[in-house]
């Protein structure tokens, strides 16, 4: 117990300093999807490398890729010690719509114990926990009982297109006994959560093209098929409004049903549908047959319109019959759906229904399979004990609706268990304005990571 | 015939000078829908007032309104002479998408006998014809056989919200025997056309609102009704794809069918559907039951999506479940549809179909009834003879798919016939990039306006 106190005391003494460090990093707008922010991406990567050195890594590097660089770090304790690989990402989502933020997205601001900034929870703040855990071990005990590899990429928010190649090329350097990732959420405040399943994704842009140029809607309306209306109809055709199910032929072919045990366990989670609805500010939720909300979020695939653009969208009116219309569409996938096959099914469906006079082009942008871990693996159970110590509460086992593309790849390439130790909260606003991280979870996460190292070393 | 030569010779000598003047005007970006261009609107109005003085008006004024100013001019010949009111508009459509222009929208450029600029045909170039017609009379004969009132507004492209009040307040100053407007198109090059019917319009913005903020499409997809998908479905629900007809209940209640004579006459117009399709660059046109293209364009109402905006629309991907989605929608109307009743019908339809979890708001923006003139009125026949002299070709009688909101109002308030002497061409690109005016039609239009004065004076 003396160790525990020592760790907690150290963390407690460093709170302000570590918050200041994190704020410095959050001020760098490392938006990976924005080609004009390549410089900021490099700055954010170099900032992290410095901090890995300061934390105690004996070896660090910023690996170039065809896209944004990857930050590597290695702390070696002993060859006999278990090795964990901490994965995370320093890139963040775009900040738009900027007008939705209460404080500027790249000026970190604390309100009511929450740190508000783009990247606070997704994922700079969460991954920084694992850097500070190593620092805590070295500051308090002079060494850490596990070897730690850091693999922090800059393209998670754009589907991790380049990290796979780098992982394959450096597979020897990345050999480990477990992967640990903090990039998910707790089920509820004060309820530490281990995530054992993630949905996959297929993301595309759909362009509908009609006449060769924009037309006057008075002079040509009635003769020309409107691409915006055609696109709207195609999008609407992807769901059966009676059942709420996705009506793309073949879409559900490979979906694996939930086990009765999972259904039972999820039924015991403290989920208040009415409060959830109120938090979202909606009068009703969506539906799909008889599936419950958690099943729909964690174990059922989705069809989602992420963006729409066509014609005149400014103030006032313009009587244009637009030449083109564009939609961004993503489908969240569950075991055993294959993203390529799902995209094939969508494309076939759209081609089948596209009206004469409209050309449809589908540009595939992201694809990742869903991931599911064995819930009773010793490493997951060790992580559960660490969380219980860090947060003084028994953890729950959950899935997540979102995805982390690299999790599936690391599973495939390294064949070791992954621990998803989520520190976000349900109202963390990842990918939206007012993204935030609970400071209590930040510090509790650092303690849990320290205890996880200890628990792993005991196995 | 000596007069004719005199007019034609004068016009011929002034070609370069008048083109230079028009170019100067076209360089002023008088976009009425853009609040940042109020200064340019005033500059464009004052420019025109100067030219009315120079042309020979004894009285001119720039009348303020609650929106953009109206330019008034009056040339008095004799109390016994007939009086015409020339109406037009100096405001223009927004220039976007700017990247679609071959030469900049506000740098007038002549290519292949066409003048390319925003406002070239709609409507600065066309209305300027009537200014130069007065100047031609005074320069050649020292007087004009008709009194001319100019009423040139700055809000036609935003639905003429303020001109009605001004017309009512100045009804004594505007008393006339006929209205003349050049703001429509010739049916084909070399085929002078008199337009005796315009469609009306009901224009609105539809906002679909779901959750109170943008959400992560992974974390919330499957639980929340997507506003972009809901809006797409609502838009799609407004048409029956089997018949091509608009499926808003009550939409066609007041539509007056075409007369057999009009159908016959339209059948004789030189319309080549295949060439029309090729010009538009589409493999197929839209359809509505058995109606032909000209009927659909001129005598059938439409439902058109003019704009769509929701969520993420930039480069790349963003996995957002958007909080809102917006569409701009317009419906072209025919006799005897009432724009308010049509908007009521649309709103009722949307409210009926909106899914639980989505709020729909409809903001009405423009409303105008369709207009239809008696084709055999002596003033229209006089205009026909003038066009035949100006273009050395027999004119055709057509309708237009677009609308000119003031035409209906002047009809109601002044109770005099309106002559729509269109000088545009089918590929004029009004409201789109590369808007243009045929210079041959510009000069031929000035001659026709001069002859129209002569023909009117003879009645």
Interface residues (C-beta under 8 A of the other chain):
Chain A: X33 X34 X35 X93 X94 X96 X97 X100 X157 X158 X159 X185 X199 X201 X203 X205 X210 X211 X212 X213 X214 X215 X216 X217 X218 X219 X220 X221 X222 X223 X224 X225 X226 X228 X229 X231 X232 X233 X235 X236 X237 X239 X241 X276 X280 X281 X282 X283 X284 X285 X286 X288 X293 X296 X297 X300 X302 X303 X304 X305 X306 X307 X308 X309 X310 X311 X312 X313 X314 X315 X316 X317 X318 X319 X320 X321 X322 X325 X326 X327 X328 X330 X332 X355 X356 X357 X359 X365 X366 X400 X401 X402 X403 X429 X430 X431 X432 X433 X434
Chain B: X33 X34 X35 X93 X94 X96 X97 X100 X157 X158 X159 X185 X199 X201 X203 X205 X210 X211 X212 X213 X214 X215 X216 X217 X218 X219 X220 X221 X222 X223 X224 X225 X226 X228 X229 X231 X232 X233 X235 X236 X237 X239 X241 X276 X280 X281 X282 X283 X284 X285 X286 X288 X293 X296 X297 X300 X302 X303 X304 X305 X306 X307 X308 X309 X310 X311 X312 X313 X314 X315 X316 X317 X318 X319 X320 X321 X322 X325 X326 X327 X328 X330 X332 X355 X356 X357 X359 X365 X366 X400 X401 X402 X403 X429 X430 X431 X432 X433 X434
